[in-house]
């Protein structure tokens, strides 16, 4: 039975998406729980699984491509970095595996890196250079996705089918039996949003959970062909991408909701098949857009004029954006590395921010207040932090 599910899973994943074995195991474990002892689900049950596959494969922290490149190219480069600019912080966490580091989340309020080894969750203080355990490790635990802020820590353990929410200030822990498959956790203040994939008769889409009242609200029902990007949340707004098929062509639609009123405040159809890394910043919705077999473009919808604007950037494999700063993974020699740019007149100007760092840099991501985090692939596997507000 498991092999049949695995075959259906492999066949249902779009060709442009690659699932790691970890991601496949999460989906297969959940599928086994749901169909054990009963017949295969109806067509409607298969559709949400396909929708979930498309989002879950990107909804975690996408470590697989980086780990694969790192193992193939060898991260232990012998290059020596020059002295760093005073505005760049180098963070080196010893005795932690690369897959945990590539997925680490920086919390600016508390100046700490949060990471998981899939068995437990840990914190590393950048100021004191000390580690501590946030969630005690268990040998049989399987933790692959989390969301964290200065006040909240949210994670799912797929072996227990439970969602855990820890108030980091009061240390109160709440557990929720998770009869549905959840993913794409996003935190905005005391609000948690997530994608929920239920059984045949359950709601399939995005929900909001008020972490002070524990009131749960349905926000957006998924009715399309799936998505190739996580949702984005910022300052009370939630953006949800979906693909819809018209004839033989797929188009991306971006739905925008006000999380206070739960009202849809925008809907934008863009003439591209796929969207990557949807991001809300500076009253704009940024995304990388592309069609099968074509180069991608970086573009944004300005919520002031409701128009799609293209940003002329170098060819890149990954990006992260904060206001008018964009970090791009651009080709260099026979590989690629992250460089920082500033957006000007819908083009970009390269900044010398990482010019002293000779090792390959990967996985750019910004905190909500403008701190850029990148992983280095030198011998120490250090991470580098740059507050871009200091560059203005």
BALOBA-1460 file (C-alpha; in Angstrom, 3 decimals):
// residues 392
<rec num="1" residu="x" x="0.000" y="0.000" z="0.000"/>
<rec num="2" residu="x" x="2.743" y="2.469" z="0.934"/>
<rec num="3" residu="x" x="4.506" y="1.858" z="-2.392"/>
<rec num="4" residu="x" x="1.254" y="2.638" z="-4.245"/>
<rec num="5" residu="x" x="0.892" y="5.901" z="-2.350"/>
<rec num="6" residu="x" x="4.506" y="6.761" z="-3.069"/>
<rec num="7" residu="x" x="3.984" y="6.098" z="-6.776"/>
<rec num="8" residu="x" x="0.865" y="8.314" z="-6.844"/>
<rec num="9" residu="x" x="2.784" y="10.988" z="-4.954"/>
<rec num="10" residu="x" x="5.684" y="10.912" z="-7.412"/>
<rec num="11" residu="x" x="3.270" y="11.065" z="-10.360"/>
<rec num="12" residu="x" x="1.260" y="13.963" z="-8.900"/>
<rec num="13" residu="x" x="4.212" y="16.268" z="-8.279"/>
<rec num="14" residu="x" x="4.693" y="18.778" z="-11.128"/>
<rec num="15" residu="x" x="7.906" y="18.309" z="-13.103"/>
<rec num="16" residu="x" x="9.328" y="21.650" z="-11.961"/>
<rec num="17" residu="x" x="9.164" y="20.622" z="-8.300"/>
<rec num="18" residu="x" x="11.553" y="18.265" z="-6.522"/>
<rec num="19" residu="x" x="10.617" y="16.741" z="-3.180"/>
<rec num="20" residu="x" x="13.299" y="15.663" z="-0.762"/>
<rec num="21" residu="x" x="12.988" y="12.299" z="0.952"/>
<rec num="22" residu="x" x="12.133" y="14.144" z="4.173"/>
<rec num="23" residu="x" x="9.250" y="15.947" z="2.497"/>
<rec num="24" residu="x" x="8.023" y="12.739" z="0.881"/>
<rec num="25" residu="x" x="8.146" y="10.940" z="4.242"/>
<rec num="26" residu="x" x="6.038" y="13.624" z="5.877"/>
<rec num="27" residu="x" x="3.363" y="13.308" z="3.211"/>
<rec num="28" residu="x" x="3.473" y="9.507" z="3.158"/>
<rec num="29" residu="x" x="3.234" y="9.240" z="6.948"/>
<rec num="30" residu="x" x="0.139" y="11.426" z="6.935"/>
<rec num="31" residu="x" x="-1.398" y="9.542" z="4.022"/>
<rec num="32" residu="x" x="-0.838" y="6.186" z="5.734"/>
<rec num="33" residu="x" x="-2.563" y="7.425" z="8.888"/>
<rec num="34" residu="x" x="-5.611" y="8.524" z="6.925"/>
<rec num="35" residu="x" x="-6.181" y="5.495" z="4.738"/>
<rec num="36" residu="x" x="-5.110" y="2.730" z="7.118"/>
<rec num="37" residu="x" x="-7.947" y="0.270" z="7.482"/>
<rec num="38" residu="x" x="-10.212" y="1.797" z="4.842"/>
<rec num="39" residu="x" x="-10.556" y="2.116" z="1.085"/>
<rec num="40" residu="x" x="-8.664" y="4.639" z="-0.997"/>
<rec num="41" residu="x" x="-10.188" y="8.125" z="-0.784"/>
<rec num="42" residu="x" x="-12.330" y="9.697" z="-3.462"/>
<rec num="43" residu="x" x="-11.099" y="12.009" z="-6.196"/>
<rec num="44" residu="x" x="-11.814" y="15.012" z="-3.969"/>
<rec num="45" residu="x" x="-9.444" y="13.552" z="-1.370"/>
<rec num="46" residu="x" x="-6.680" y="13.188" z="-3.937"/>
<rec num="47" residu="x" x="-6.969" y="16.798" z="-5.065"/>
<rec num="48" residu="x" x="-6.103" y="18.380" z="-1.695"/>
<rec num="49" residu="x" x="-3.144" y="16.015" z="-1.379"/>
<rec num="50" residu="x" x="-1.913" y="17.249" z="-4.771"/>
<rec num="51" residu="x" x="-2.473" y="20.850" z="-3.670"/>
<rec num="52" residu="x" x="-0.593" y="20.122" z="-0.461"/>
<rec num="53" residu="x" x="2.292" y="18.497" z="-2.295"/>
<rec num="54" residu="x" x="2.814" y="21.581" z="-4.421"/>
<rec num="55" residu="x" x="2.894" y="23.864" z="-1.399"/>
<rec num="56" residu="x" x="4.473" y="21.597" z="1.210"/>
<rec num="57" residu="x" x="7.460" y="20.922" z="-1.000"/>
<rec num="58" residu="x" x="8.196" y="24.646" z="-0.746"/>
<rec num="59" residu="x" x="6.444" y="25.480" z="2.485"/>
<rec num="60" residu="x" x="9.151" y="24.147" z="4.762"/>
<rec num="61" residu="x" x="12.520" y="25.844" z="4.709"/>
<rec num="62" residu="x" x="13.868" y="24.667" z="1.363"/>
<rec num="63" residu="x" x="17.085" y="23.047" z="2.437"/>
<rec num="64" residu="x" x="17.322" y="20.251" z="-0.099"/>
<rec num="65" residu="x" x="18.727" y="22.179" z="-3.106"/>
<rec num="66" residu="x" x="21.392" y="23.807" z="-0.932"/>
<rec num="67" residu="x" x="22.400" y="20.567" z="0.763"/>
<rec num="68" residu="x" x="22.603" y="18.839" z="-2.597"/>
<rec num="69" residu="x" x="24.806" y="21.585" z="-4.108"/>
<rec num="70" residu="x" x="26.941" y="21.684" z="-0.975"/>
<rec num="71" residu="x" x="27.583" y="17.947" z="-1.008"/>
<rec num="72" residu="x" x="28.356" y="17.947" z="-4.718"/>
<rec num="73" residu="x" x="30.641" y="20.974" z="-4.728"/>
<rec num="74" residu="x" x="32.163" y="20.509" z="-1.246"/>
<rec num="75" residu="x" x="31.495" y="23.309" z="1.174"/>
<rec num="76" residu="x" x="34.909" y="23.192" z="2.788"/>
<rec num="77" residu="x" x="36.526" y="25.787" z="0.598"/>
<rec num="78" residu="x" x="40.099" y="26.755" z="1.469"/>
<rec num="79" residu="x" x="39.565" y="30.459" z="0.726"/>
<rec num="80" residu="x" x="40.378" y="32.982" z="3.464"/>
<rec num="81" residu="x" x="37.919" y="35.822" z="4.092"/>
<rec num="82" residu="x" x="39.187" y="39.375" z="4.383"/>
<rec num="83" residu="x" x="38.357" y="41.416" z="7.527"/>
<rec num="84" residu="x" x="34.614" y="42.015" z="7.634"/>
<rec num="85" residu="x" x="32.841" y="45.332" z="7.627"/>
<rec num="86" residu="x" x="31.763" y="46.418" z="11.115"/>
<rec num="87" residu="x" x="28.124" y="46.239" z="10.017"/>
<rec num="88" residu="x" x="28.327" y="42.493" z="9.251"/>
<rec num="89" residu="x" x="27.987" y="39.998" z="12.079"/>
<rec num="90" residu="x" x="29.545" y="36.566" z="11.654"/>
<rec num="91" residu="x" x="27.737" y="33.791" z="13.493"/>
<rec num="92" residu="x" x="29.448" y="30.423" z="13.905"/>
<rec num="93" residu="x" x="27.566" y="27.642" z="15.685"/>
<rec num="94" residu="x" x="29.846" y="24.685" z="16.316"/>
<rec num="95" residu="x" x="28.820" y="21.034" z="16.309"/>
<rec num="96" residu="x" x="25.602" y="21.649" z="14.359"/>
<rec num="97" residu="x" x="24.918" y="19.894" z="11.058"/>
<rec num="98" residu="x" x="24.633" y="21.880" z="7.833"/>
<rec num="99" residu="x" x="20.943" y="21.001" z="7.189"/>
<rec num="100" residu="x" x="20.046" y="22.596" z="10.546"/>
<rec num="101" residu="x" x="22.092" y="25.725" z="9.827"/>
<rec num="102" residu="x" x="20.663" y="26.252" z="6.351"/>
<rec num="103" residu="x" x="17.198" y="26.347" z="7.906"/>
<rec num="104" residu="x" x="18.084" y="28.548" z="10.900"/>
<rec num="105" residu="x" x="15.780" y="31.493" z="11.616"/>
<rec num="106" residu="x" x="17.151" y="34.722" z="13.066"/>
<rec num="107" residu="x" x="15.002" y="36.533" z="15.649"/>
<rec num="108" residu="x" x="16.166" y="40.138" z="15.785"/>
<rec num="109" residu="x" x="14.280" y="41.045" z="18.978"/>
<rec num="110" residu="x" x="16.233" y="38.506" z="21.005"/>
<rec num="111" residu="x" x="19.354" y="38.309" z="18.816"/>
<rec num="112" residu="x" x="19.225" y="34.544" z="18.492"/>
<rec num="113" residu="x" x="19.303" y="31.848" z="15.863"/>
<rec num="114" residu="x" x="16.578" y="29.212" z="16.147"/>
<rec num="115" residu="x" x="17.135" y="25.853" z="14.498"/>
<rec num="116" residu="x" x="16.035" y="22.232" z="14.617"/>
<rec num="117" residu="x" x="17.780" y="18.905" z="14.067"/>
<rec num="118" residu="x" x="14.309" y="17.359" z="13.521"/>
<rec num="119" residu="x" x="14.379" y="15.822" z="17.019"/>
<rec num="120" residu="x" x="14.418" y="19.036" z="19.101"/>
<rec num="121" residu="x" x="14.536" y="22.823" z="18.733"/>
<rec num="122" residu="x" x="17.438" y="24.983" z="19.888"/>
<rec num="123" residu="x" x="18.480" y="28.600" z="20.347"/>
<rec num="124" residu="x" x="21.882" y="30.181" z="19.839"/>
<rec num="125" residu="x" x="22.498" y="33.611" z="21.353"/>
<rec num="126" residu="x" x="24.512" y="35.780" z="18.976"/>
<rec num="127" residu="x" x="25.474" y="38.099" z="21.834"/>
<rec num="128" residu="x" x="26.665" y="35.502" z="24.386"/>
<rec num="129" residu="x" x="27.585" y="32.760" z="21.853"/>
<rec num="130" residu="x" x="25.751" y="30.160" z="23.915"/>
<rec num="131" residu="x" x="23.253" y="27.436" z="23.027"/>
<rec num="132" residu="x" x="20.157" y="26.359" z="24.875"/>
<rec num="133" residu="x" x="17.410" y="23.829" z="24.319"/>
<rec num="134" residu="x" x="13.939" y="25.215" z="23.583"/>
<rec num="135" residu="x" x="12.249" y="21.881" z="22.886"/>
<rec num="136" residu="x" x="13.792" y="18.781" z="24.398"/>
<rec num="137" residu="x" x="14.931" y="16.347" z="21.696"/>
<rec num="138" residu="x" x="13.198" y="12.991" z="21.290"/>
<rec num="139" residu="x" x="14.653" y="10.200" z="19.189"/>
<rec num="140" residu="x" x="11.351" y="9.474" z="17.482"/>
<rec num="141" residu="x" x="10.363" y="13.123" z="16.846"/>
<rec num="142" residu="x" x="10.084" y="14.488" z="13.301"/>
<rec num="143" residu="x" x="10.087" y="18.288" z="13.281"/>
<rec num="144" residu="x" x="10.525" y="19.819" z="9.840"/>
<rec num="145" residu="x" x="8.767" y="23.167" z="9.964"/>
<rec num="146" residu="x" x="8.546" y="25.857" z="12.605"/>
<rec num="147" residu="x" x="7.683" y="29.526" z="12.966"/>
<rec num="148" residu="x" x="9.235" y="31.707" z="15.634"/>
<rec num="149" residu="x" x="9.214" y="35.258" z="16.964"/>
<rec num="150" residu="x" x="10.365" y="36.881" z="20.166"/>
<rec num="151" residu="x" x="7.131" y="35.792" z="21.838"/>
<rec num="152" residu="x" x="5.979" y="32.626" z="20.054"/>
<rec num="153" residu="x" x="7.350" y="29.301" z="18.857"/>
<rec num="154" residu="x" x="5.146" y="27.083" z="16.685"/>
<rec num="155" residu="x" x="6.026" y="23.645" z="15.380"/>
<rec num="156" residu="x" x="4.489" y="20.376" z="14.279"/>
<rec num="157" residu="x" x="5.731" y="16.906" z="15.178"/>
<rec num="158" residu="x" x="4.437" y="14.622" z="12.465"/>
<rec num="159" residu="x" x="4.993" y="11.489" z="14.556"/>
<rec num="160" residu="x" x="2.455" y="12.652" z="17.148"/>
<rec num="161" residu="x" x="0.149" y="14.470" z="14.694"/>
<rec num="162" residu="x" x="0.190" y="17.447" z="17.048"/>
<rec num="163" residu="x" x="0.680" y="21.171" z="16.599"/>
<rec num="164" residu="x" x="2.585" y="22.804" z="19.471"/>
<rec num="165" residu="x" x="2.478" y="26.494" z="20.367"/>
<rec num="166" residu="x" x="4.840" y="27.830" z="23.030"/>
<rec num="167" residu="x" x="4.539" y="31.289" z="24.539"/>
<rec num="168" residu="x" x="8.212" y="32.111" z="24.982"/>
<rec num="169" residu="x" x="7.514" y="34.777" z="27.612"/>
<rec num="170" residu="x" x="5.079" y="32.936" z="29.897"/>
<rec num="171" residu="x" x="6.465" y="29.473" z="28.946"/>
<rec num="172" residu="x" x="2.885" y="28.231" z="28.503"/>
<rec num="173" residu="x" x="2.715" y="25.333" z="26.026"/>
<rec num="174" residu="x" x="-0.454" y="24.445" z="24.143"/>
<rec num="175" residu="x" x="-0.884" y="21.209" z="22.213"/>
<rec num="176" residu="x" x="-3.461" y="20.626" z="19.499"/>
<rec num="177" residu="x" x="-4.302" y="17.192" z="18.151"/>
<rec num="178" residu="x" x="-3.878" y="17.674" z="14.458"/>
<rec num="179" residu="x" x="-6.473" y="15.667" z="12.545"/>
<rec num="180" residu="x" x="-5.577" y="17.699" z="9.472"/>
<rec num="181" residu="x" x="-2.327" y="18.078" z="7.590"/>
<rec num="182" residu="x" x="-0.880" y="21.546" z="8.201"/>
<rec num="183" residu="x" x="1.973" y="23.508" z="6.704"/>
<rec num="184" residu="x" x="3.179" y="26.999" z="5.772"/>
<rec num="185" residu="x" x="3.197" y="28.461" z="9.305"/>
<rec num="186" residu="x" x="3.406" y="32.278" z="9.389"/>
<rec num="187" residu="x" x="3.487" y="34.567" z="12.438"/>
<rec num="188" residu="x" x="2.428" y="38.206" z="12.572"/>
<rec num="189" residu="x" x="2.284" y="39.490" z="16.140"/>
<rec num="190" residu="x" x="-0.230" y="37.315" z="17.995"/>
<rec num="191" residu="x" x="-1.637" y="35.844" z="14.788"/>
<rec num="192" residu="x" x="-0.693" y="32.476" z="13.293"/>
<rec num="193" residu="x" x="-1.744" y="31.562" z="9.765"/>
<rec num="194" residu="x" x="-1.315" y="28.146" z="8.186"/>
<rec num="195" residu="x" x="-2.491" y="25.921" z="5.362"/>
<rec num="196" residu="x" x="-4.795" y="23.094" z="6.352"/>
<rec num="197" residu="x" x="-5.526" y="20.014" z="4.251"/>
<rec num="198" residu="x" x="-8.377" y="18.018" z="5.707"/>
<rec num="199" residu="x" x="-10.192" y="14.842" z="4.805"/>
<rec num="200" residu="x" x="-12.940" y="14.476" z="2.198"/>
<rec num="201" residu="x" x="-15.436" y="16.786" z="3.898"/>
<rec num="202" residu="x" x="-13.030" y="19.222" z="5.562"/>
<rec num="203" residu="x" x="-12.051" y="22.741" z="4.668"/>
<rec num="204" residu="x" x="-8.947" y="22.871" z="2.461"/>
<rec num="205" residu="x" x="-7.156" y="26.182" z="2.615"/>
<rec num="206" residu="x" x="-5.695" y="28.823" z="4.900"/>
<rec num="207" residu="x" x="-6.758" y="29.466" z="8.457"/>
<rec num="208" residu="x" x="-5.951" y="32.087" z="11.051"/>
<rec num="209" residu="x" x="-5.453" y="31.379" z="14.748"/>
<rec num="210" residu="x" x="-5.560" y="34.173" z="17.338"/>
<rec num="211" residu="x" x="-2.872" y="33.164" z="19.841"/>
<rec num="212" residu="x" x="-4.404" y="35.164" z="22.695"/>
<rec num="213" residu="x" x="-8.012" y="33.966" z="22.362"/>
<rec num="214" residu="x" x="-7.346" y="30.675" z="20.489"/>
<rec num="215" residu="x" x="-10.130" y="31.595" z="18.075"/>
<rec num="216" residu="x" x="-9.675" y="29.884" z="14.701"/>
<rec num="217" residu="x" x="-11.010" y="31.442" z="11.491"/>
<rec num="218" residu="x" x="-11.138" y="30.162" z="7.935"/>
<rec num="219" residu="x" x="-9.522" y="32.723" z="5.629"/>
<rec num="220" residu="x" x="-9.166" y="31.306" z="2.121"/>
<rec num="221" residu="x" x="-10.359" y="28.078" z="0.492"/>
<rec num="222" residu="x" x="-7.956" y="26.549" z="-2.020"/>
<rec num="223" residu="x" x="-9.736" y="25.787" z="-5.286"/>
<rec num="224" residu="x" x="-6.934" y="25.978" z="-7.846"/>
<rec num="225" residu="x" x="-4.247" y="23.647" z="-9.151"/>
<rec num="226" residu="x" x="-1.818" y="24.251" z="-6.281"/>
<rec num="227" residu="x" x="1.005" y="26.703" z="-5.717"/>
<rec num="228" residu="x" x="4.773" y="26.830" z="-6.033"/>
<rec num="229" residu="x" x="5.316" y="29.392" z="-3.266"/>
<rec num="230" residu="x" x="4.537" y="29.842" z="0.377"/>
<rec num="231" residu="x" x="2.114" y="32.515" z="1.472"/>
<rec num="232" residu="x" x="3.457" y="35.848" z="2.746"/>
<rec num="233" residu="x" x="2.440" y="37.786" z="5.848"/>
<rec num="234" residu="x" x="3.321" y="41.299" z="6.971"/>
<rec num="235" residu="x" x="1.749" y="44.079" z="8.970"/>
<rec num="236" residu="x" x="-1.744" y="42.586" z="9.083"/>
<rec num="237" residu="x" x="-1.889" y="41.438" z="5.449"/>
<rec num="238" residu="x" x="-1.720" y="37.888" z="4.087"/>
<rec num="239" residu="x" x="-0.916" y="37.042" z="0.452"/>
<rec num="240" residu="x" x="-1.873" y="33.583" z="-0.844"/>
<rec num="241" residu="x" x="-0.695" y="32.425" z="-4.291"/>
<rec num="242" residu="x" x="-2.621" y="29.871" z="-6.365"/>
<rec num="243" residu="x" x="-2.403" y="28.477" z="-9.887"/>
<rec num="244" residu="x" x="-5.539" y="28.295" z="-11.995"/>
<rec num="245" residu="x" x="-5.923" y="26.578" z="-15.338"/>
<rec num="246" residu="x" x="-7.669" y="28.348" z="-18.206"/>
<rec num="247" residu="x" x="-7.761" y="26.129" z="-21.271"/>
<rec num="248" residu="x" x="-4.263" y="24.720" z="-21.623"/>
<rec num="249" residu="x" x="-2.562" y="27.521" z="-19.724"/>
<rec num="250" residu="x" x="-1.875" y="28.100" z="-16.042"/>
<rec num="251" residu="x" x="-1.941" y="31.571" z="-14.530"/>
<rec num="252" residu="x" x="-0.958" y="32.692" z="-11.045"/>
<rec num="253" residu="x" x="-3.489" y="34.536" z="-8.912"/>
<rec num="254" residu="x" x="-2.448" y="36.388" z="-5.760"/>
<rec num="255" residu="x" x="-5.158" y="36.802" z="-3.122"/>
<rec num="256" residu="x" x="-4.651" y="39.448" z="-0.426"/>
<rec num="257" residu="x" x="-6.525" y="39.419" z="2.884"/>
<rec num="258" residu="x" x="-6.782" y="41.846" z="5.777"/>
<rec num="259" residu="x" x="-6.185" y="39.637" z="8.811"/>
<rec num="260" residu="x" x="-8.036" y="41.944" z="11.186"/>
<rec num="261" residu="x" x="-11.290" y="41.922" z="9.223"/>
<rec num="262" residu="x" x="-10.729" y="38.568" z="7.436"/>
<rec num="263" residu="x" x="-11.845" y="40.371" z="4.264"/>
<rec num="264" residu="x" x="-10.231" y="39.926" z="0.864"/>
<rec num="265" residu="x" x="-8.791" y="43.286" z="-0.152"/>
<rec num="266" residu="x" x="-7.081" y="42.357" z="-3.406"/>
<rec num="267" residu="x" x="-6.943" y="39.784" z="-6.195"/>
<rec num="268" residu="x" x="-4.283" y="39.963" z="-8.890"/>
<rec num="269" residu="x" x="-3.943" y="37.674" z="-11.917"/>
<rec num="270" residu="x" x="-0.451" y="37.608" z="-13.412"/>
<rec num="271" residu="x" x="0.262" y="36.050" z="-16.843"/>
<rec num="272" residu="x" x="2.803" y="33.507" z="-15.630"/>
<rec num="273" residu="x" x="2.550" y="29.822" z="-14.775"/>
<rec num="274" residu="x" x="4.617" y="29.797" z="-11.594"/>
<rec num="275" residu="x" x="5.540" y="32.086" z="-8.744"/>
<rec num="276" residu="x" x="8.416" y="31.747" z="-6.306"/>
<rec num="277" residu="x" x="9.041" y="33.298" z="-2.868"/>
<rec num="278" residu="x" x="6.094" y="35.671" z="-2.616"/>
<rec num="279" residu="x" x="7.092" y="38.477" z="-0.231"/>
<rec num="280" residu="x" x="5.211" y="41.425" z="1.278"/>
<rec num="281" residu="x" x="7.302" y="44.525" z="1.945"/>
<rec num="282" residu="x" x="6.940" y="48.302" z="1.620"/>
<rec num="283" residu="x" x="3.293" y="47.977" z="0.497"/>
<rec num="284" residu="x" x="4.392" y="45.826" z="-2.431"/>
<rec num="285" residu="x" x="4.007" y="42.142" z="-3.268"/>
<rec num="286" residu="x" x="7.287" y="40.852" z="-4.708"/>
<rec num="287" residu="x" x="7.708" y="37.518" z="-6.444"/>
<rec num="288" residu="x" x="9.840" y="35.662" z="-8.954"/>
<rec num="289" residu="x" x="7.637" y="34.726" z="-11.924"/>
<rec num="290" residu="x" x="8.361" y="32.250" z="-14.676"/>
<rec num="291" residu="x" x="6.931" y="30.013" z="-17.363"/>
<rec num="292" residu="x" x="8.076" y="26.493" z="-18.113"/>
<rec num="293" residu="x" x="11.289" y="26.617" z="-20.154"/>
<rec num="294" residu="x" x="11.732" y="30.389" z="-19.825"/>
<rec num="295" residu="x" x="13.934" y="32.620" z="-17.683"/>
<rec num="296" residu="x" x="12.333" y="33.992" z="-14.528"/>
<rec num="297" residu="x" x="11.670" y="37.662" z="-13.842"/>
<rec num="298" residu="x" x="11.549" y="39.564" z="-10.567"/>
<rec num="299" residu="x" x="8.412" y="41.661" z="-10.319"/>
<rec num="300" residu="x" x="6.155" y="43.341" z="-7.798"/>
<rec num="301" residu="x" x="2.579" y="44.506" z="-7.546"/>
<rec num="302" residu="x" x="2.429" y="47.989" z="-6.067"/>
<rec num="303" residu="x" x="-0.601" y="48.054" z="-3.797"/>
<rec num="304" residu="x" x="-0.861" y="51.796" z="-4.388"/>
<rec num="305" residu="x" x="-1.376" y="51.639" z="-8.161"/>
<rec num="306" residu="x" x="-2.390" y="47.936" z="-8.477"/>
<rec num="307" residu="x" x="0.065" y="47.451" z="-11.356"/>
<rec num="308" residu="x" x="2.680" y="44.791" z="-12.043"/>
<rec num="309" residu="x" x="6.206" y="46.213" z="-12.295"/>
<rec num="310" residu="x" x="9.238" y="44.252" z="-13.506"/>
<rec num="311" residu="x" x="12.629" y="44.800" z="-11.862"/>
<rec num="312" residu="x" x="15.615" y="44.376" z="-14.167"/>
<rec num="313" residu="x" x="18.002" y="42.094" z="-12.265"/>
<rec num="314" residu="x" x="20.862" y="39.730" z="-13.179"/>
<rec num="315" residu="x" x="20.032" y="36.074" z="-13.803"/>
<rec num="316" residu="x" x="19.634" y="34.495" z="-10.385"/>
<rec num="317" residu="x" x="18.756" y="31.214" z="-8.692"/>
<rec num="318" residu="x" x="17.241" y="32.660" z="-5.518"/>
<rec num="319" residu="x" x="16.266" y="36.019" z="-4.096"/>
<rec num="320" residu="x" x="15.130" y="37.786" z="-0.950"/>
<rec num="321" residu="x" x="13.783" y="41.333" z="-0.705"/>
<rec num="322" residu="x" x="13.251" y="43.985" z="1.944"/>
<rec num="323" residu="x" x="11.872" y="47.366" z="0.854"/>
<rec num="324" residu="x" x="14.379" y="48.614" z="-1.766"/>
<rec num="325" residu="x" x="17.082" y="46.030" z="-1.043"/>
<rec num="326" residu="x" x="17.270" y="42.719" z="-2.886"/>
<rec num="327" residu="x" x="19.706" y="39.853" z="-2.305"/>
<rec num="328" residu="x" x="20.294" y="37.635" z="-5.330"/>
<rec num="329" residu="x" x="22.106" y="34.348" z="-5.781"/>
<rec num="330" residu="x" x="23.987" y="35.146" z="-8.990"/>
<rec num="331" residu="x" x="26.422" y="33.114" z="-11.133"/>
<rec num="332" residu="x" x="30.089" y="33.399" z="-10.245"/>
<rec num="333" residu="x" x="32.834" y="31.291" z="-11.821"/>
<rec num="334" residu="x" x="31.367" y="27.763" z="-12.038"/>
<rec num="335" residu="x" x="28.857" y="28.197" z="-9.193"/>
<rec num="336" residu="x" x="26.846" y="31.036" z="-7.629"/>
<rec num="337" residu="x" x="26.898" y="33.235" z="-4.552"/>
<rec num="338" residu="x" x="24.710" y="35.847" z="-2.863"/>
<rec num="339" residu="x" x="25.229" y="39.523" z="-3.620"/>
<rec num="340" residu="x" x="23.276" y="42.496" z="-2.304"/>
<rec num="341" residu="x" x="21.680" y="45.099" z="-4.549"/>
<rec num="342" residu="x" x="19.583" y="48.228" z="-4.118"/>
<rec num="343" residu="x" x="16.563" y="48.804" z="-6.336"/>
<rec num="344" residu="x" x="16.640" y="52.066" z="-8.310"/>
<rec num="345" residu="x" x="14.196" y="52.989" z="-11.088"/>
<rec num="346" residu="x" x="13.104" y="49.354" z="-11.491"/>
<rec num="347" residu="x" x="16.711" y="48.284" z="-11.963"/>
<rec num="348" residu="x" x="19.347" y="47.398" z="-9.373"/>
<rec num="349" residu="x" x="22.729" y="48.735" z="-8.283"/>
<rec num="350" residu="x" x="25.191" y="46.255" z="-6.784"/>
<rec num="351" residu="x" x="26.484" y="47.010" z="-3.279"/>
<rec num="352" residu="x" x="29.936" y="45.866" z="-2.082"/>
<rec num="353" residu="x" x="28.473" y="44.440" z="1.120"/>
<rec num="354" residu="x" x="29.833" y="40.892" z="0.876"/>
<rec num="355" residu="x" x="32.908" y="41.631" z="-1.227"/>
<rec num="356" residu="x" x="35.266" y="40.671" z="1.639"/>
<rec num="357" residu="x" x="33.714" y="37.212" z="1.925"/>
<rec num="358" residu="x" x="35.361" y="34.768" z="-0.465"/>
<rec num="359" residu="x" x="33.390" y="31.645" z="0.401"/>
<rec num="360" residu="x" x="30.167" y="30.799" z="-1.395"/>
<rec num="361" residu="x" x="27.064" y="32.364" z="0.187"/>
<rec num="362" residu="x" x="23.614" y="30.772" z="-0.092"/>
<rec num="363" residu="x" x="19.994" y="30.920" z="1.135"/>
<rec num="364" residu="x" x="19.354" y="34.676" z="1.435"/>
<rec num="365" residu="x" x="16.443" y="35.620" z="3.731"/>
<rec num="366" residu="x" x="15.419" y="38.852" z="5.439"/>
<rec num="367" residu="x" x="13.877" y="39.366" z="8.847"/>
<rec num="368" residu="x" x="10.803" y="41.581" z="8.910"/>
<rec num="369" residu="x" x="12.918" y="44.511" z="10.113"/>
<rec num="370" residu="x" x="15.590" y="44.312" z="7.436"/>
<rec num="371" residu="x" x="18.348" y="42.012" z="8.651"/>
<rec num="372" residu="x" x="19.705" y="39.882" z="5.827"/>
<rec num="373" residu="x" x="20.837" y="36.363" z="6.753"/>
<rec num="374" residu="x" x="23.021" y="34.241" z="4.459"/>
<rec num="375" residu="x" x="24.803" y="30.937" z="4.998"/>
<rec num="376" residu="x" x="28.475" y="30.568" z="4.186"/>
<rec num="377" residu="x" x="29.942" y="27.352" z="2.864"/>
<rec num="378" residu="x" x="33.451" y="27.758" z="4.218"/>
<rec num="379" residu="x" x="35.030" y="25.360" z="6.671"/>
<rec num="380" residu="x" x="33.227" y="26.859" z="9.687"/>
<rec num="381" residu="x" x="29.803" y="26.917" z="7.978"/>
<rec num="382" residu="x" x="29.262" y="30.392" z="9.436"/>
<rec num="383" residu="x" x="26.237" y="32.595" z="8.860"/>
<rec num="384" residu="x" x="26.444" y="36.311" z="8.165"/>
<rec num="385" residu="x" x="24.016" y="39.025" z="9.289"/>
<rec num="386" residu="x" x="23.707" y="42.423" z="7.635"/>
<rec num="387" residu="x" x="21.260" y="45.064" z="8.873"/>
<rec num="388" residu="x" x="20.546" y="46.837" z="5.596"/>
<rec num="389" residu="x" x="19.132" y="49.869" z="7.403"/>
<rec num="390" residu="x" x="22.749" y="50.637" z="8.334"/>
<rec num="391" residu="x" x="23.561" y="50.937" z="4.634"/>
<rec num="392" residu="x" x="21.195" y="53.834" z="3.946"/>
